[in-house]
Amino acid sequence: MNNTAYNEDLYLQCLSQELVPAMGCTEPIAIAYASAFAKDVLGEIPERIEVHVSGNILKNVKGVIVPNTNGLKGVKTAAIIGMLGGNPQKGMEVLADVKPEHISQCADLLQNKDICSVHLLSSQEKLHIVVKAYSENSSVLVEIVHTHTNIIRVEKNGEVVEAKNYSQDEKTDSENKECNMTLQGIYDFATKVPLDKIEPIIKRQIDCNLSIAEEGLENSYGLSVGKTMLDALGDTPEVKACAYAAAASDARMGGCTMPVVINSGSGNQGATVSLPVIVYAKHLNCSEEKLIRALTLSNLTALYQKAMIGRLSAYCGAVSAACGSGAGIAYLQGASFECIGWTIKNTLANVAGMVCDGAKASCAAKIFSSVQAALLGYKLASSGKVVQGGDGIILDDIDSTVENYGKLAHDGMYETDQKILELMIS
């Protein structure tokens, strides 16, 4: 294990930048945000719009309900509802102000094939959106790259209004920070940072994510994975940890308008990294401080892994998020730093490589399975059992192990990603 002193500012910046509330699946929300922003620059509702998206954006928009649309799906829905009722000032909650008349208009406009066209971008970027909006006398272009609200270019009538320097090879600012992390640094920060510096960020996650999980358990959304499994298997802490995370996904994939505090740009990962830890903290009667520190450890552990993988890929992000919640649950139960590292290794050795074939209702099932794997990983670790270095791509050092799985996901699964996109589009 590395024994690296932590950079407090680095970890705090990552938490504040990454743990933000978002409504619905983040990829359709990003399209709605770009469309709403384009409308504001245009100064009027566009007569028509073009939406150009990378394959991974298309993959994650195709199968999920767009919030505040009465059950509508797809790229066109996200773009049209964004231009009608979106408020870009609200960022990832851009659709919070949508009114019934906007929903009715959106349904009508979807019947007009000329109002919105969708095009696949030829781009090396996994997260890439270009929205072009046209009125009778004006046009606007808005381009987003890397993160869901990161606008790098705005044009009006062909002239550049706003532009940021951008390289296809560069990582986002937060990803660069996360790549400088170590598990030892994360652990030291989570256990030693003054509580008042992390409490506001983490408490918002607790409140938001617990609320949408309860909504998913009380009502029928999508496959109702959380609700079904809780009824079938009982309310033991192990089942509840999996079911609460799955239920939050059931709700948000099913069009629930309640916000989720995200992790690595994903609401599903935000739910997976937090709710199992919250459930266990309640079961163990942990103090609020212990819960906040456990969630800090969990969130940063997931962010650290995803920085090497990338926000969108063929690798299901529920796995890295579940590694985080496994680490947090281990911490709640008094596990040593070594045991926390072993928990992550055991989880990766079990379910890493689960594919992402788009955001959809069945994501909740993958979350349930991933959290189960993390709990198994901890139970083995707490009994002194860990997958040994040299078994597969596990190494003795935890940071080197995480790096190996990052390479597997980012480089090794590139062809898998292309085949998934090809199959989904066909």
Secondary structure, 3 states (H helix, E strand, C coil): CCCCCCCHHHHHHHHHHHCCEEECCHHHHHHHHHHHHHHHHHCCCCCEEEEEECHHHHHHHCCCECCCCCCCECHHHHHHHHHHHCCHHHHHHCCCCCCHHHHHHHHHHCCCCCCEEEEECCCCCCCEEEEEEECCCCEEEEEEECCCCCEEEEEECCEEEEECCCCCCCCCHHHHHHHCCCHHHHHHHHHHCCHHHHHHHHHHHHHHHHHHHHHHHHCCCCCCHHHHHHHHHCCCHHHHHHHHHHHHHHHHHCCCCCEEECECCEHHHHHHHHHHHHHHHHHCCCCHHHHHHHHHHHHHHHHHHHHHHCCCCCECHHHHHHHHHHHHHHHHCCCCHHHHHHHHHHHHHHHCCCECCCCCCCHHHHHHHHHHHHHHHHHHHHCCCCCCCCCCCCCCCHHHHHHHHHHHHHHHCHHHHHHHHHHHHC
